[in-house]
C-alpha cells in the first residue's frame, strides 16, 4: 500500500457566508464508511502533519480517510474569524462532505479538531457516526490548572514570533518527551509556518476580534447521542485532563481512555496503541 500526501491531495470550494473558501483535503482508501481527521490549532498544523501515524491503520481497517485542512491552516484558504472557530470548522466540514456526496462520517478530532467535532455533532447529528475526541471538545475553564495554560501561552507566543527557538519551547510542553521530535520534523513544521504567514497573521487578527474562539459547549453535551471515545494525555499541559472528565460526564454514551506519559498529541505519542484503540472502537 502506498500512502502519499501528494497523490492524495485534493481541493474543494465551499461557501462561508458570501465568500468562497478553497479547502484542501487528503483522500485515501475506498471503504464504505468514512473517517474524517481534524487537526489542532498549532501554527504549521495540517491534517497530514497531525495524523500521518494514523492514516495507514485506518485505511487497512477498511475505511475511507479524509484529512481536512481547516480554514486558516495547511493548504486551505486563510480567513479572519470573529465568531466561533469550532462552528466555522463544522460548517466547512459539512460543505466538504456535501460536495463529496458523503452522508455520514466518523470524526477523529485533536484539540481544536475535537472541539470542532463536537460542534459538528451538535449542529449535524444526522451526519455523525462515532466521535473520537483527543485533548479537546468542550471548552471552558479548567478547575485545576491556571488559565490560559502554559501550553496555550507558548502557542500564542509562537504565532506572534514564529522562530525555531519558540517552536522548541512550545514543543517542550506540547508532548511528554520532546526528545522524540526530530530536527527534521521541527524544520518541516517551521517551514509550514513561514510558508503561510497569512495564516499566522489572520489567526492573531481573529483573536483580537474574539479572544474566545472556542466557546464552552459543556451545557449542550448531553444532547450528543453519538457513541464517543475520549482520549487524553495524563501530562497534557496545553488542555488539562479535567476537560476529558467534563466530556465523559456530559456525553451520555461516552468512555474515557487516559494515556500516562503522554502530552497533548496522544495519536502521535502513543500511535500504535491509539490506532488499535480507535479501530476497536469504530468496529460495528
SERO-4910 file (N, C-alpha, C, O; in steps of 0.05 Angstrom, whole numbers):
BEGIN
 pado doro    nc1    nc2    nc3   cac1   cac2   cac3    cc1    cc2    cc3    oc1    oc2    oc3
  Unk    A     17    -24      0      0      0      0     18     25      0     37     27     16
  Unk    A     11     44    -17     26     69    -18      9     91     -6    -12     97    -16
  Unk    A     20    103     15      6    126     28     22    151     21     44    155     31
  Unk    A     11    167      4     26    191     -6     10    216     -2    -14    218     -9
  Unk    A     23    236     10     10    262     14      3    275    -12    -19    285    -16
  Unk    A     22    275    -31     18    289    -56     -3    275    -74    -19    288    -86
  Unk    A     -2    248    -75    -21    234    -92    -50    236    -81    -69    233    -97
  Unk    A    -53    240    -55    -80    241    -43    -90    269    -40   -112    273    -30
  Unk    A    -75    289    -48    -82    317    -44   -105    326    -63   -104    320    -87
  Unk    A   -125    339    -51   -148    348    -66   -156    376    -56   -148    384    -34
  Unk    A   -173    389    -72   -185    415    -64   -214    415    -70   -223    402    -90
  Unk    A   -229    429    -54   -258    433    -59   -265    461    -50   -253    471    -31
  Unk    A   -284    474    -63   -293    501    -55   -319    499    -40   -338    486    -50
  Unk    A   -320    512    -17   -345    512     -1   -353    540      5   -336    559      4
  Unk    A   -378    544     10   -389    571     17   -386    577     47   -391    559     64
  Unk    A   -377    601     53   -377    611     80   -389    639     80   -375    658     74
  Unk    A   -415    641     85   -429    666     82   -430    673     52   -439    656     36
  Unk    A   -420    697     45   -420    705     17   -393    698      4   -389    703    -20
  Unk    A   -375    686     19   -348    681      8   -345    652      0   -360    634      9
  Unk    A   -327    647    -19   -319    620    -27   -292    614    -13   -273    630    -15
  Unk    A   -291    590     -1   -266    582     12   -255    557     -3   -270    537     -7
  Unk    A   -231    558    -11   -218    535    -24   -205    518     -2   -186    527     11
  Unk    A   -215    495      2   -207    478     24   -191    454     14   -199    441     -5
  Unk    A   -168    449     27   -151    427     19   -158    403     37   -164    405     61
  Unk    A   -157    379     24   -160    354     40   -144    332     26   -138    334      2
  Unk    A   -138    312     41   -126    287     30   -147    265     32   -162    263     51
  Unk    A   -149    249     11   -170    229      7   -156    202      3   -143    198    -18
  Unk    A   -158    183     22   -145    158     20   -164    135     26   -182    138     43
  Unk    A   -159    112     13   -176     89     18   -203     91      4   -210    112     -7
  Unk    A   -217     69      3   -243     69    -11   -264     53      4   -281     40     -9
  Unk    A   -263     53     30   -282     39     46   -310     50     44   -314     73     36
  Unk    A   -330     34     52   -357     43     52   -363     65     73   -380     81     70
  Unk    A   -347     64     95   -350     84    117   -326    103    116   -304     95    108
  Unk    A   -332    128    123   -311    149    121   -303    159    149   -320    165    166
  Unk    A   -277    160    153   -266    172    178   -253    199    170   -235    200    153
  Unk    A   -262    220    183   -251    247    179   -232    253    203   -240    249    226
  Unk    A   -208    263    197   -189    271    217   -186    301    217   -179    313    196
  Unk    A   -191    314    240   -190    343    243   -167    350    261   -165    341    284
  Unk    A   -149    367    251   -124    374    265   -129    395    287   -150    407    289
  Unk    A   -108    401    302   -108    421    323   -101    449    312    -97    452    287
  Unk    A    -98    468    330    -95    496    322    -66    506    322    -62    530    319
  Unk    A    -47    489    326    -19    498    327    -10    510    301    -19    500    280
  Unk    A      7    531    301     17    542    276     33    521    260     49    507    271
  Unk    A     27    520    235     40    500    218     26    473    218     35    454    204
  Unk    A      4    471    232    -11    445    233    -25    441    207    -31    460    192
  Unk    A    -31    415    201    -47    407    178    -58    380    183    -49    366    202
  Unk    A    -76    371    167    -86    344    171    -64    323    169    -62    305    185
  Unk    A    -47    326    149    -26    306    144     -5    307    167      3    286    176
  Unk    A      3    331    175     23    334    196     13    322    222     29    310    237
  Unk    A    -12    325    229    -22    316    255    -28    286    255    -26    274    277
  Unk    A    -34    274    232    -45    247    233    -29    227    216    -39    205    209
  Unk    A     -4    234    208     10    216    189     16    189    201     22    170    186
  Unk    A     15    186    228     19    160    240     -6    143    243     -6    121    253
  Unk    A    -29    155    235    -55    142    239    -69    135    214    -89    120    214
  Unk    A    -60    145    191    -74    141    166    -74    112    157    -96    101    152
  Unk    A    -51    101    154    -49     74    143    -65     53    159    -79     37    147
  Unk    A    -64     53    186    -80     34    201   -110     37    196   -124     16    195
  Unk    A   -120     61    192   -148     65    187   -156     56    159   -177     44    155
  Unk    A   -138     61    139   -143     51    112   -142     21    111   -159      8     99
  Unk    A   -123      9    125   -121    -20    126   -145    -33    140   -152    -56    135
  Unk    A   -157    -18    159   -181    -28    173   -206    -26    155   -227    -35    163
  Unk    A   -203    -14    131   -225    -15    112   -241     11    110   -263     12    100
  Unk    A   -229     34    119   -243     59    119   -232     77     96   -209     75     89
  Unk    A   -249     94     87   -240    117     71   -232    139     91   -247    144    110
  Unk    A   -209    151     87   -199    170    106   -196    197     93   -184    200     72
  Unk    A   -208    218    105   -205    245     96   -191    262    117   -199    262    140
  Unk    A   -170    275    109   -155    294    126   -162    322    116   -155    329     94
  Unk    A   -175    337    133   -184    364    125   -165    385    137   -159    385    160
  Unk    A   -155    403    120   -142    427    129   -163    448    135   -176    458    116
  Unk    A   -167    456    160   -187    475    167   -180    503    155   -157    508    150
  Unk    A   -200    520    151   -194    547    141   -173    561    159   -177    563    183
  Unk    A   -152    571    146   -131    584    161   -108    566    168    -89    574    182
  Unk    A   -108    541    158    -86    522    163    -79    507    138    -95    504    119
  Unk    A    -55    496    137    -46    479    115    -49    494     88    -41    517     85
  Unk    A    -60    479     69    -62    490     42    -90    502     37    -95    511     14
  Unk    A   -106    503     57   -133    516     54   -130    546     54   -110    558     63
  Unk    A   -152    560     45   -152    589     45   -151    599     74   -160    586     92
  Unk    A   -139    623     77   -138    636    102   -164    651    107   -180    656     89
  Unk    A   -168    659    133   -193    672    140   -189    687    166   -175    678    184
  Unk    A   -203    710    169   -205    724    194   -232    717    206   -253    722    193
  Unk    A   -233    706    230   -257    696    241   -264    711    267   -247    712    285
  Unk    A   -288    722    269   -296    737    293   -316    721    310   -324    731    331
  Unk    A   -325    698    300   -344    682    315   -331    658    327   -308    658    335
  Unk    A   -347    636    329   -337    611    339   -321    596    318   -331    589    297
  Unk    A   -295    592    323   -278    578    305   -288    549    301   -286    539    279
  Unk    A   -297    537    322   -306    509    320   -331    506    302   -332    487    287
  Unk    A   -349    525    304   -373    524    286   -365    530    257   -377    519    239
  Unk    A   -346    548    253   -336    553    226   -324    527    215   -330    520    192
  Unk    A   -308    513    230   -296    488    220   -318    467    215   -316    451    196
  Unk    A   -339    466    232   -360    447    228   -375    453    202   -382    435    187
  Unk    A   -381    478    197   -394    486    172   -377    478    148   -387    469    127
  Unk    A   -351    483    150   -333    477    129   -333    447    123   -334    438    100
  Unk    A   -331    431    144   -332    402    141   -357    393    128   -357    375    111
  Unk    A   -380    404    136   -405    396    124   -405    403     94   -415    388     78
  Unk    A   -394    426     87   -392    434     59   -375    414     43   -381    408     20
  Unk    A   -353    405     55   -335    386     42   -349    359     37   -349    349     14
  Unk    A   -362    348     57   -374    322     53   -399    324     36   -406    305     21
  Unk    A   -413    346     36   -435    350     17   -425    350    -11   -437    338    -29
  Unk    A   -403    363    -16   -391    364    -43   -382    337    -52   -382    331    -76
  Unk    A   -374    320    -33   -365    293    -40   -387    272    -38   -383    248    -42
  Unk    A   -412    281    -33   -436    264    -31   -432    242    -10   -439    219    -14
  Unk    A   -422    251     13   -419    233     36   -441    241     57   -442    264     65
  Unk    A   -457    222     65   -480    228     83   -472    226    112   -484    241    128
  Unk    A   -453    209    119   -448    203    147   -419    197    151   -406    183    135
  Unk    A   -407    208    173   -379    205    178   -373    199    207   -389    205    225
  Unk    A   -350    186    212   -338    185    238   -317    207    239   -305    213    218
  Unk    A   -313    219    262   -293    241    264   -273    235    286   -281    228    309
  Unk    A   -247    238    280   -226    238    299   -217    267    301   -207    278    281
  Unk    A   -219    280    324   -211    308    327   -192    312    349   -196    303    372
  Unk    A   -169    325    343   -149    331    363   -149    360    370   -147    378    352
  Unk    A   -152    367    396   -151    394    406   -173    411    392   -197    406    396
  Unk    A   -166    431    377   -186    447    362   -203    428    345   -228    432    343
  Unk    A   -191    407    334   -207    388    318   -228    373    335   -249    367    325
  Unk    A   -221    368    361   -241    356    378   -264    375    384   -287    366    384
  Unk    A   -257    400    389   -278    420    394   -295    423    369   -320    427    371
  Unk    A   -283    423    345   -298    425    320   -315    401    315   -337    403    304
  Unk    A   -306    377    323   -321    353    321   -347    354    338   -368    346    329
  Unk    A   -344    365    362   -367    369    379   -387    388    367   -411    384    367
  Unk    A   -377    410    356   -394    430    342   -409    417    319   -433    422    315
  Unk    A   -395    399    304   -408    385    282   -430    367    292   -452    366    281
  Unk    A   -424    352    313   -444    333    324   -468    348    335   -491    338    333
  Unk    A   -464    372    346   -487    387    356   -504    399    334   -529    401    337
  Unk    A   -492    407    312   -506    420    290   -517    401    270   -538    405    258
  Unk    A   -502    379    265   -510    360    244   -511    331    255   -496    314    246
  Unk    A   -528    326    275   -528    300    288   -534    277    269   -526    254    273
  Unk    A   -549    283    248   -557    262    229   -533    253    212   -534    232    199
  Unk    A   -511    268    212   -488    262    195   -465    249    211   -443    244    200
  Unk    A   -469    244    236   -448    233    254   -452    203    259   -474    194    265
  Unk    A   -430    189    256   -429    161    264   -418    160    293   -433    160    312
  Unk    A   -391    158    295   -379    157    321   -359    180    323   -349    190    303
  Unk    A   -353    188    348   -334    210    354   -310    200    369   -313    184    387
  Unk    A   -287    210    362   -262    205    378   -251    233    383   -243    247    365
  Unk    A   -249    240    409   -240    267    417   -214    265    433   -213    250    453
  Unk    A   -193    279    424   -168    277    437   -159    305    445   -154    322    428
  Unk    A   -157    310    471   -146    335    481   -163    359    475   -152    381    473
  Unk    A   -189    356    471   -206    379    465   -235    370    460   -240    346    455
  Unk    A   -253    389    463   -281    382    457   -302    398    472   -324    400    462
  Unk    A   -295    410    495   -315    423    510   -310    453    513   -329    469    513
  Unk    A   -286    462    516   -280    490    522   -286    496    551   -291    478    567
  Unk    A   -285    522    558   -290    530    585   -264    529    602   -243    522    592
  Unk    A   -267    536    628   -245    538    646   -238    511    658   -255    494    663
  Unk    A   -212    507    664   -203    484    679   -208    490    709   -204    512    718
  Unk    A   -216    469    723   -219    472    752   -193    470    767   -192    479    790
  Unk    A   -172    460    755   -148    454    769   -123    469    759   -104    474    774
  Unk    A   -122    477    733    -99    489    722   -104    519    717   -126    526    709
  Unk    A    -84    536    721    -87    564    714    -93    567    685    -81    553    668
  Unk    A   -111    586    678   -118    591    650   -110    619    642   -115    638    658
  Unk    A    -99    624    618    -92    603    599    -69    586    609    -52    596    624
  Unk    A    -68    562    600    -47    543    608    -20    552    597    -18    569    579
  Unk    A      1    540    609     28    547    599     30    540    569     44    554    554
  Unk    A     18    518    561     19    510    533      6    530    514     17    536    493
  Unk    A    -18    540    522    -32    559    506    -17    586    505    -17    599    484
  Unk    A     -4    593    526     12    618    526     35    615    506     41    634    491
  Unk    A     49    592    507     71    588    489     62    586    460     76    595    442
  Unk    A     38    574    456     27    572    429     22    599    417     29    605    394
  Unk    A      9    617    433      3    644    423     29    660    419     30    676    401
  Unk    A     49    655    436     74    668    432     87    659    406    101    674    392
  Unk    A     84    633    399     95    623    374     81    635    350     94    640    330
  Unk    A     55    640    351     41    654    330     53    682    325     55    691    303
  Unk    A     60    695    347     69    723    345     99    724    336    107    743    324
  Unk    A    114    703    343    143    703    336    151    675    328    161    660    344
  Unk    A    145    668    303    149    640    293    178    634    287    187    634    264
  Unk    A    193    628    308    222    621    306    226    592    315    209    581    329
  Unk    A    248    580    306    254    553    315    257    551    345    249    532    357
  Unk    A    269    572    357    272    572    386    245    571    400    241    556    419
  Unk    A    226    587    391    199    588    403    184    562    397    168    553    414
  Unk    A    189    550    374    176    524    368    186    503    387    170    487    396
  Unk    A    212    502    392    223    482    411    213    487    439    207    468    454
  Unk    A    210    513    446    200    519    473    171    509    476    164    499    497
  Unk    A    155    513    455    128    503    457    127    472    457    112    461    473
  Unk    A    143    460    441    142    430    439    152    417    465    146    394    470
  Unk    A    168    432    481    177    421    507    153    415    525    155    398    543
  Unk    A    131    430    522    108    424    538     85    411    522     66    402    534
  Unk    A     88    411    496     67    400    479     65    370    481     43    359    482
  Unk    A     88    357    482     89    328    485    103    321    511    117    338    522
  Unk    A    100    296    520    112    288    545    142    286    543    156    295    561
  Unk    A    152    275    521    181    271    517    188    285    491    186    273    469
  Unk    A    198    310    493    204    325    469    228    314    453    232    322    430
  Unk    A    243    296    465    266    285    450    258    268    427    274    263    409
  Unk    A    232    259    426    223    243    403    217    260    379    213    249    357
  Unk    A    216    286    382    211    304    359    237    310    345    254    325    355
  Unk    A    240    298    322    266    301    307    270    329    296    251    344    294
  Unk    A    295    335    290    301    360    278    287    363    251    279    385    243
  Unk    A    285    341    236    271    341    211    242    349    214    231    365    199
  Unk    A    229    338    235    200    344    240    198    374    247    179    387    238
  Unk    A    216    384    265    214    412    273    219    431    250    205    451    247
  Unk    A    238    424    233    243    441    210    220    441    190    213    462    178
  Unk    A    207    418    187    183    417    169    161    434    181    147    448    165
  Unk    A    156    432    207    135    448    219    141    478    217    123    494    212
  Unk    A    166    485    221    174    513    218    170    523    190    160    546    186
  Unk    A    177    507    170    173    514    142    143    518    136    136    537    122
  Unk    A    126    500    147     97    503    143     87    530    154     71    544    142
  Unk    A     98    538    177     90    563    190     99    587    172     82    604    167
  Unk    A    124    587    164    134    610    150    124    612    121    124    634    109
  Unk    A    116    589    110    105    589     82     78    603     81     70    612     60
  Unk    A     63    603    103     37    615    103     35    635    126     20    631    146
  Unk    A     49    658    123     48    678    143     20    691    145     12    702    165
  Unk    A      4    689    123    -23    699    124    -40    684    144    -57    695    157
  Unk    A    -35    658    147    -49    642    167    -42    653    195    -60    656    212
  Unk    A    -17    657    200     -8    667    227    -21    695    232    -32    699    254
  Unk    A    -19    713    213    -29    740    217    -59    740    221    -70    754    238
  Unk    A    -74    724    206   -103    724    208   -113    710    233   -134    717    244
  Unk    A    -97    691    243   -104    679    269   -102    700    291   -120    701    309
  Unk    A    -81    716    291    -78    737    311    -99    758    308   -110    768    328
  Unk    A   -107    765    284   -128    785    279   -155    773    290   -171    788    302
  Unk    A   -159    747    286   -183    735    296   -184    736    327   -205    741    338
  Unk    A   -161    731    340   -161    732    369   -167    760    379   -179    764    400
  Unk    A   -158    781    365   -163    808    372   -193    814    371   -205    827    388
  Unk    A   -206    803    350   -235    807    347   -251    791    367   -272    801    376
  Unk    A   -242    767    373   -256    750    391   -236    732    406   -228    711    395
  Unk    A   -228    739    430   -208    723    445   -219    695    451   -203    677    457
  Unk    A   -245    691    451   -257    665    458   -266    651    432   -290    650    426
  Unk    A   -247    641    417   -253    628    391   -267    601    395   -279    591    377
  Unk    A   -264    590    419   -275    563    425   -294    564    449   -285    561    471
  Unk    A   -320    568    444   -339    571    466   -343    546    482   -335    524    474
  Unk    A   -354    550    505   -358    527    524   -384    512    515   -406    523    518
  Unk    A   -380    488    505   -403    471    497   -413    454    520   -431    438    515
  Unk    A   -402    457    543   -409    439    566   -439    436    570   -448    413    572
  Unk    A   -455    457    571   -484    454    577   -499    438    555   -520    427    560
  Unk    A   -487    436    531   -501    423    508   -492    394    504   -503    380    488
  Unk    A   -471    386    518   -460    359    514   -481    337    517   -479    317    502
  Unk    A   -499    338    536   -518    316    540   -536    311    516   -549    290    514
  Unk    A   -538    330    497   -555    325    473   -540    309    452   -553    301    432
  Unk    A   -515    304    455   -500    287    436   -506    258    440   -502    247    462
  Unk    A   -517    245    420   -524    217    422   -503    198    410   -505    174    414
  Unk    A   -484    209    396   -464    192    382   -447    178    403   -440    189    424
  Unk    A   -439    154    397   -421    139    414   -394    153    412   -384    159    390
  Unk    A   -381    158    435   -358    176    436   -335    163    452   -339    154    475
  Unk    A   -312    163    440   -287    155    454   -271    181    460   -265    196    441
  Unk    A   -264    185    485   -249    209    493   -221    199    501   -218    180    517
  Unk    A   -201    211    490   -173    203    495   -157    227    505   -159    249    493
  Unk    A   -142    223    527   -127    246    538   -100    236    547    -96    213    553
  Unk    A    -81    255    547    -55    251    559    -54    259    588    -63    281    594
  Unk    A    -44    242    605    -43    249    634    -27    274    639    -33    289    658
  Unk    A     -6    279    623     11    302    627      6    324    607     24    339    600
  Unk    A    -19    326    597    -26    347    578    -24    374    591    -38    380    611
  Unk    A     -5    391    581     -1    418    592    -12    440    574     -7    463    579
  Unk    A    -27    432    554    -40    451    536    -70    453    543    -80    474    549
  Unk    A    -83    430    543   -111    428    552   -112    408    575   -109    384    570
  Unk    A   -117    417    600   -115    399    623   -134    375    622   -155    376    608
  Unk    A   -127    354    636   -142    328    634   -170    331    645   -187    314    637
  Unk    A   -176    351    661   -204    352    671   -223    360    649   -247    357    652
  Unk    A   -213    369    626   -230    372    602   -242    346    593   -265    345    585
  Unk    A   -226    325    595   -236    298    588   -257    288    608   -276    275    600
  Unk    A   -253    295    633   -273    288    654   -300    302    649   -321    290    653
  Unk    A   -298    327    640   -323    341    635   -337    330    610   -362    329    609
  Unk    A   -322    321    591   -334    308    567   -348    282    574   -370    278    566
  Unk    A   -334    265    589   -346    239    596   -370    242    615   -388    226    615
  Unk    A   -370    263    631   -393    269    648   -416    280    632   -439    275    639
  Unk    A   -410    294    610   -432    307    595   -444    291    573   -468    293    568
  Unk    A   -427    275    559   -437    260    536   -447    232    546   -431    217    556
  Unk    A   -472    227    543   -483    202    555   -470    176    546   -464    159    563
  Unk    A   -465    173    521   -455    148    510   -425    151    504   -416    150    481
  Unk    A   -409    154    526   -381    160    522   -364    144    541   -374    133    561
  Unk    A   -338    142    534   -318    129    551   -293    145    549   -288    159    529
  Unk    A   -276    143    570   -252    159    572   -228    140    575   -228    122    592
  Unk    A   -207    145    558   -182    130    560   -160    150    565   -157    169    550
  Unk    A   -144    145    586   -122    163    593    -95    149    588    -91    127    599
  Unk    A    -78    161    572    -51    151    568    -32    165    588    -32    189    590
  Unk    A    -17    149    603      4    161    620     28    166    604     32    155    582
  Unk    A     46    184    614     70    192    599     62    202    571     72    193    551
  Unk    A     43    220    571     31    230    546     22    259    549     10    266    569
  Unk    A     29    275    529     22    303    530     -4    308    513    -24    294    517
  Unk    A     -2    327    495    -26    336    481    -30    323    454    -48    330    439
  Unk    A    -13    304    447    -13    292    420    -15    262    421      3    248    411
  Unk    A    -36    252    434    -38    223    440    -36    206    415    -24    185    415
  Unk    A    -48    215    393    -48    199    368    -20    197    356    -16    180    339
  Unk    A     -2    213    364     25    213    354     44    200    375     61    184    368
  Unk    A     41    208    400     59    199    421     55    169    427     74    155    434
  Unk    A     31    159    425     25    131    430     10    119    406    -11    107    409
  Unk    A     21    123    383      7    118    358     -2     89    356    -26     84    349
  Unk    A     14     69    362      6     41    358    -17     34    376    -37     22    366
  Unk    A    -16     41    401    -38     34    419    -62     51    413    -85     41    415
  Unk    A    -58     76    405    -81     93    398    -95     81    374   -120     80    373
  Unk    A    -80     73    353    -92     62    329   -109     37    335   -131     34    324
  Unk    A    -98     19    352   -113     -5    359   -138      2    375   -160     -9    370
  Unk    A   -136     21    393   -159     30    409   -181     41    391   -204     35    395
  Unk    A   -174     58    372   -193     71    355   -206     51    336   -230     51    331
  Unk    A   -189     33    325   -200     12    306   -220     -5    320   -241    -12    309
  Unk    A   -215    -13    345   -234    -29    360   -259    -14    366   -281    -25    365
  Unk    A   -256     12    372   -280     29    379   -297     33    354   -322     33    357
  Unk    A   -286     37    331   -301     43    307   -314     18    296   -334     20    281
  Unk    A   -303     -6    302   -314    -30    291   -344    -34    299   -350    -30    323
  Unk    A   -361    -41    281   -390    -44    287   -395    -65    308   -418    -70    316
***
